[in-house]
Amino acid sequence: MNIQRIGIIMNGVTGRMGTNQHLLRSIKAIIDQGGIRVSDDLTLMPDPVLTGRSGSKLAALAKRAGVEKWTTDLESVMADPDYPVFFDASGTLFRARFVEMAVAAGKSVYCEKPTAVETSEALRLARLCEDAGLKNGVVQDKLWLPGLRKFKMIREQGFFGRILSVRGEFGYWVFTGHHTDQPAQRPSWNYRQEDGGGIIVDMLCHWRYVIDHLFGPVKAVSCTGAIHIPERIDEQGRPYACTADDSAYAMFECEDDVVCQFNSSWNTRVRRDDLLTMQVDGTHGSALVGLRKCWVQSLAETPRPVWNPDIDSPLDFYAGWQEVPDATHYDNAFKVQWELFLRHVALDEPFPYTLREGAKGVQLAELGLQSWRERRWLDVGDLEG
Ligand SMILES: NC(=O)c1ccc[n+]([C@@H]2O[C@H](COP(=O)([O-])OP(=O)(O)OC[C@H]3O[C@@H](n4cnc5c(N)ncnc54)[C@H](O)[C@@H]3O)[C@@H](O)[C@H]2O)c1
């Protein structure tokens, strides 16, 4: 058995996503499982070095993850050919500078979404990688959530007939920090536009690839945002003004006339099956897609309700749904995508989730913000250049 080591610079991983999803649940988990066994003769083994600004934070994280190498000297590891892959999970507005450095150093580039807050900038970064002939990718983790995979499986089996519409509900209550013992559970930059925050930039990037892959290419958007909560408390306990949208109420039209509505909110209390649910209605069946589970109701199982609010409903509307059973083992979604990217780097296997695809998410977010400002529907054109 040959073990092919792949050196990965992991930048900005002391943050929420970098630590939990990318280091601990992806790269560390891949190392712990003995690498990615791609054939009887070959295993790919990630070899990370953690980079960032704070030596003490990096040292503590390295220790926690059982990783040996970390440094605050990004330039020296960028110059080291032993690390052919650069990954970035730092804040959105820092991404461009790091991607530029990685391209100049000839690395394969993988990074968190959004790659930028403007389409032109996201496209510029994609082009930089393409022109340099570098492999590149952007995180599109939701595609590998078990609930969405189950949906995709039954859709391909023809369960739905013709899909008509999708109603997505995403969100939960993010504490403002104003109340004793209820600190905020998201970083304060999320609520400041000047720091790359805002739920439209954050979530419409996800909705773009989710809709494109599952329901058909998005062709138009109408979006209303809101800053429902004007002040929150930051990590230092200081009040700050919220300058970025904390809720978004968006509609999307797809090719084949599927209508998708997605509510995204950090100001809503959950009374539904999961933090993200998507109800998909088709002529022959419907699904309620959650993060891990997917429930379906076929045409034959569809009840025949009669409107009568004078009595309690004689129908239990939750009863006529079947849970789609697990069809396989579902690994962490970020880890699945990491494995695909590392196989792409080492073996040249296809990896369609490129920076150019990521730019489409930024495009939808930018159009969503424009639609809100101008209070109108906007077409989603092809990305050019
Ligand atoms: N895929 C997803 O579902 C998902 C979810 C949340 C966030 N994100 C994205 O991940 C990125 C990080 O978000 P987060 O929630 O982890 O934020 P965070 O604030 O917890 O982490 C950001 C990290 O970047 C570091 N950083 C900031 N400036 C830096 C610099 N100049 N050099 C090196 N490191 C620097 C910070 O110290 C911190 O460790 C954002 O782009 C965000 O949009 C993706």
Ligand as a Chemical Component Dictionary entry (heavy atoms), coordinates in Angstrom:
data_LIG
# 
_chem_comp.id                   LIG 
_chem_comp.type                 NON-POLYMER 
_chem_comp.pdbx_formal_charge   0 
_chem_comp.three_letter_code    LIG 
# 
loop_
_chem_comp_atom.comp_id 
_chem_comp_atom.atom_id 
_chem_comp_atom.alt_atom_id 
_chem_comp_atom.type_symbol 
_chem_comp_atom.charge 
_chem_comp_atom.model_Cartn_x 
_chem_comp_atom.model_Cartn_y 
_chem_comp_atom.model_Cartn_z 
_chem_comp_atom.pdbx_ordinal 
LIG N1  N1  N 0  -20.371 26.552 4.713  1  
LIG C1  C1  C 0  -21.116 27.052 5.676  2  
LIG O1  O1  O 0  -22.179 26.548 5.994  3  
LIG C2  C2  C 0  -20.647 28.254 6.433  4  
LIG C3  C3  C 0  -21.262 28.569 7.649  5  
LIG C4  C4  C 0  -20.799 29.676 8.367  6  
LIG C5  C5  C 0  -19.769 30.448 7.854  7  
LIG N2  N2  N 1  -19.211 30.138 6.653  8  
LIG C6  C6  C 0  -18.126 30.958 6.093  9  
LIG O2  O2  O 0  -16.909 30.598 6.733  10 
LIG C7  C7  C 0  -16.096 31.761 6.925  11 
LIG C8  C8  C 0  -15.733 31.869 8.410  12 
LIG O3  O3  O 0  -16.925 32.018 9.154  13 
LIG P1  P1  P 0  -16.981 31.680 10.717 14 
LIG O4  O4  O 0  -18.421 31.644 11.079 15 
LIG O5  O5  O -1 -16.130 30.507 11.006 16 
LIG O6  O6  O 0  -16.357 33.019 11.301 17 
LIG P2  P2  P 0  -15.388 33.209 12.557 18 
LIG O7  O7  O 0  -15.390 34.662 12.846 19 
LIG O8  O8  O 0  -15.728 32.246 13.650 20 
LIG O9  O9  O 0  -13.972 32.766 12.006 21 
LIG C9  C9  C 0  -13.174 33.560 11.169 22 
LIG C10 C10 C 0  -11.732 33.193 11.438 23 
LIG O10 O10 O 0  -10.888 33.905 10.558 24 
LIG C11 C11 C 0  -9.827  34.428 11.325 25 
LIG N3  N3  N 0  -9.271  35.587 10.657 26 
LIG C12 C12 C 0  -9.815  36.804 10.524 27 
LIG N4  N4  N 0  -8.948  37.591 9.883  28 
LIG C13 C13 C 0  -7.871  36.849 9.589  29 
LIG C14 C14 C 0  -6.654  37.116 8.957  30 
LIG N5  N5  N 0  -6.365  38.320 8.460  31 
LIG N6  N6  N 0  -5.758  36.106 8.837  32 
LIG C15 C15 C 0  -6.048  34.878 9.293  33 
LIG N7  N7  N 0  -7.187  34.575 9.937  34 
LIG C16 C16 C 0  -8.079  35.563 10.076 35 
LIG C17 C17 C 0  -10.435 34.766 12.649 36 
LIG O11 O11 O 0  -9.437  34.889 13.654 37 
LIG C18 C18 C 0  -11.299 33.541 12.859 38 
LIG O12 O12 O 0  -10.525 32.476 13.368 39 
LIG C19 C19 C 0  -16.914 32.944 6.400  40 
LIG O13 O13 O 0  -16.492 33.256 5.093  41 
LIG C20 C20 C 0  -18.320 32.435 6.367  42 
LIG O14 O14 O 0  -19.097 33.025 5.366  43 
LIG C21 C21 C 0  -19.636 29.058 5.962  44 
# 
loop_
_chem_comp_bond.comp_id 
_chem_comp_bond.atom_id_1 
_chem_comp_bond.atom_id_2 
_chem_comp_bond.value_order 
_chem_comp_bond.pdbx_ordinal 
LIG N1  C1  SING 1  
LIG C1  O1  DOUB 2  
LIG C1  C2  SING 3  
LIG C2  C3  SING 4  
LIG C2  C21 DOUB 5  
LIG C3  C4  DOUB 6  
LIG C4  C5  SING 7  
LIG C5  N2  DOUB 8  
LIG N2  C6  SING 9  
LIG N2  C21 SING 10 
LIG C6  O2  SING 11 
LIG C6  C20 SING 12 
LIG O2  C7  SING 13 
LIG C7  C8  SING 14 
LIG C7  C19 SING 15 
LIG C8  O3  SING 16 
LIG O3  P1  SING 17 
LIG P1  O4  DOUB 18 
LIG P1  O5  SING 19 
LIG P1  O6  SING 20 
LIG O6  P2  SING 21 
LIG P2  O7  DOUB 22 
LIG P2  O8  SING 23 
LIG P2  O9  SING 24 
LIG O9  C9  SING 25 
LIG C9  C10 SING 26 
LIG C10 O10 SING 27 
LIG C10 C18 SING 28 
LIG O10 C11 SING 29 
LIG C11 N3  SING 30 
LIG C11 C17 SING 31 
LIG N3  C12 SING 32 
LIG N3  C16 SING 33 
LIG C12 N4  DOUB 34 
LIG N4  C13 SING 35 
LIG C13 C14 SING 36 
LIG C13 C16 DOUB 37 
LIG C14 N5  SING 38 
LIG C14 N6  DOUB 39 
LIG N6  C15 SING 40 
LIG C15 N7  DOUB 41 
LIG N7  C16 SING 42 
LIG C17 O11 SING 43 
LIG C17 C18 SING 44 
LIG C18 O12 SING 45 
LIG C19 O13 SING 46 
LIG C19 C20 SING 47 
LIG C20 O14 SING 48 
# 
